[in-house]
């Protein structure tokens, strides 16, 4: 097997973390995780009550991370030769991509990405990150976050926080739409 980012480099067998077999590139330090090895590692850690909507999208996390310089480089699957599919992980300050083979379902992590996925609590559910449901969930969370940031920039953090609290109260109240209508009438004057 050869590195997706450095096709001339043979991958070296080893372990990414305890009991998770992986193959690493001596040049870029990326890691290839075969699907069957990931599944064996993941099974004892899987949460049977897991739901995609309960998975926290990390957009508002303020974590210092510098993506690998090879993160934007396309790659071929070391096992079966398909182009790897990329999925974006967006943090407050930075975006990085993890990759997966659409054929054999192996996972490629550039240098440092596995540690970041683990820190974000996403390492045990990597296949979920490639589903349409997760991508939709992540887009909605990102749009919501950006809207909150823009609101705080326009109104200031103190008023914005009060507005967010009021919005939540109205959303949860059975007659919350009456409160929204009241506010709209106030601004029509």
C-alpha positions in Angstrom: 0.0 0.0 0.0 1.2 3.5 -0.9 0.4 6.9 0.7 -2.6 8.8 -0.9 -0.7 12.1 -0.6 2.8 10.7 -1.5 2.2 7.9 -4.0 5.9 6.9 -4.0 5.9 6.2 -0.3 5.0 2.8 1.1 2.8 2.9 4.2 4.2 1.3 7.3 2.1 -0.9 9.5 1.6 0.1 13.1 -1.1 1.4 15.6 -2.8 4.7 15.6 -4.0 4.3 19.2 -4.4 1.2 21.4 -5.9 -1.6 19.5 -6.4 0.4 16.3 -4.2 -0.9 13.5 -3.2 1.8 11.0 -0.6 2.3 8.2 1.4 5.5 8.3 3.4 7.5 5.8 7.0 8.2 6.8 6.9 11.5 4.8 3.6 13.2 5.7 2.8 11.2 8.8 -0.8 10.6 7.6 -2.6 7.4 8.6 -4.6 4.9 6.6 -7.2 3.0 8.6 -8.7 0.0 6.9 -12.5 -0.3 7.4 -12.3 -3.7 9.0 -9.6 -2.5 11.5 -11.7 0.5 12.4 -14.8 -1.6 12.9 -13.0 -4.0 15.3 -11.7 -1.0 17.3 -15.0 0.9 17.2 -17.4 -1.9 18.3 -16.5 -2.0 22.0 -16.7 1.8 22.1 -20.0 2.3 20.2 -23.0 3.8 22.0 -26.1 1.8 21.1 -28.3 4.8 21.8 -26.4 7.0 19.4 -28.3 9.4 17.1 -26.8 11.7 14.5 -28.7 14.7 15.9 -27.2 14.1 19.4 -23.7 14.4 17.9 -22.2 17.9 18.6 -21.1 19.8 15.5 -17.7 21.4 16.5 -18.2 24.7 14.7 -18.2 26.8 17.9 -15.2 25.0 19.4 -12.2 27.4 19.9 -9.4 24.8 19.5 -5.9 25.7 18.3 -5.2 23.4 15.3 -3.0 23.8 12.2 -4.2 21.5 9.4 -1.6 19.5 7.6 -0.1 21.2 4.5 -1.3 18.1 2.5 -4.9 18.5 3.7 -6.0 20.1 0.4 -4.3 17.5 -1.8 -6.6 14.8 -3.4 -5.6 11.2 -2.9 -6.2 7.7 -4.1 -7.2 4.9 -1.8 -4.2 2.8 -0.9 -6.3 -0.4 -0.9 -8.4 -0.2 -4.0 -7.4 2.9 -6.0 -10.7 5.0 -5.8 -10.4 8.7 -5.3 -11.0 9.5 -1.6 -14.1 11.4 -0.7 -13.5 14.4 1.5 -15.7 15.7 4.4 -15.2 19.0 6.0 -14.9 19.5 9.7 -15.3 23.2 10.6 -14.1 24.7 13.9 -14.3 28.3 15.0 -10.9 29.2 13.6 -10.1 26.5 11.0 -11.4 23.9 8.7 -9.9 20.6 7.9 -10.9 17.5 5.8 -11.0 13.8 6.6 -11.1 11.4 3.7 -12.7 8.0 3.1 -12.8 5.5 0.3 -16.2 5.1 -1.3 -15.2 1.5 -2.2 -13.6 -0.2 0.7 -14.6 2.4 3.3 -11.1 2.9 4.6 -10.3 6.2 6.3 -7.4 8.6 5.7 -6.3 11.1 8.3 -3.6 13.6 7.6 -1.1 14.3 10.3 -2.9 15.4 13.5 -6.4 14.9 12.2 -7.1 11.7 14.2 -6.0 13.4 17.4 -8.4 16.3 16.6 -11.3 13.9 15.8 -10.6 12.3 19.2 -10.5 15.6 21.0 -13.8 16.6 19.4 -15.4 13.3 20.3 -15.8 12.3 16.7 -13.3 9.4 16.4 -15.8 6.7 17.3 -18.3 7.8 14.7 -16.2 8.6 11.6 -18.5 6.8 9.1 -21.4 8.9 10.3 -19.5 12.0 9.2 -19.8 10.9 5.6 -23.6 10.5 5.6 -26.0 13.0 4.1 -27.8 13.3 7.4 -24.6 14.4 9.2 -23.6 16.8 6.4 -27.1 18.4 6.6 -26.8 18.6 10.4 -23.4 20.2 10.1 -24.6 22.8 7.5 -27.5 23.8 9.7 -25.3 24.1 12.8 -22.8 26.2 10.8 -25.5 28.5 9.5 -26.9 28.9 13.0 -23.5 29.7 14.4 -22.7 32.3 11.7 -26.1 33.9 12.3 -25.5 34.2 16.0 -22.0 35.7 15.4 -23.5 38.2 13.0 -26.3 39.1 15.4 -23.7 39.6 18.2 -21.6 41.8 15.9 -24.6 44.0 15.0 -26.3 44.3 18.4 -23.4 43.7 20.8 -22.9 40.6 22.9 -25.1 41.7 25.8 -28.2 42.4 23.8 -27.6 39.5 21.5 -27.5 37.1 24.4 -30.8 38.5 25.7 -32.3 38.1 22.3 -31.1 34.5 22.1 -32.7 33.8 25.5 -35.9 35.4 24.5 -36.0 33.4 21.2 -35.5 30.2 23.1 -38.3 31.1 25.6 -40.7 31.9 22.8 -39.8 28.7 20.8 -40.6 26.6 23.9 -43.8 28.5 24.9 -47.1 27.2 23.4 -48.1 30.7 22.5 -44.7 31.9 21.6 -45.9 33.0 18.1 -48.0 35.7 19.9 -44.8 37.1 21.4 -43.1 37.2 18.0 -46.2 38.9 16.5 -46.1 41.5 19.3 -42.4 42.3 18.5 -43.1 42.5 14.8 -46.0 45.0 15.4 -43.6 47.1 17.6 -41.1 47.4 14.8 -43.8 48.2 12.2 -44.6 51.5 14.0 
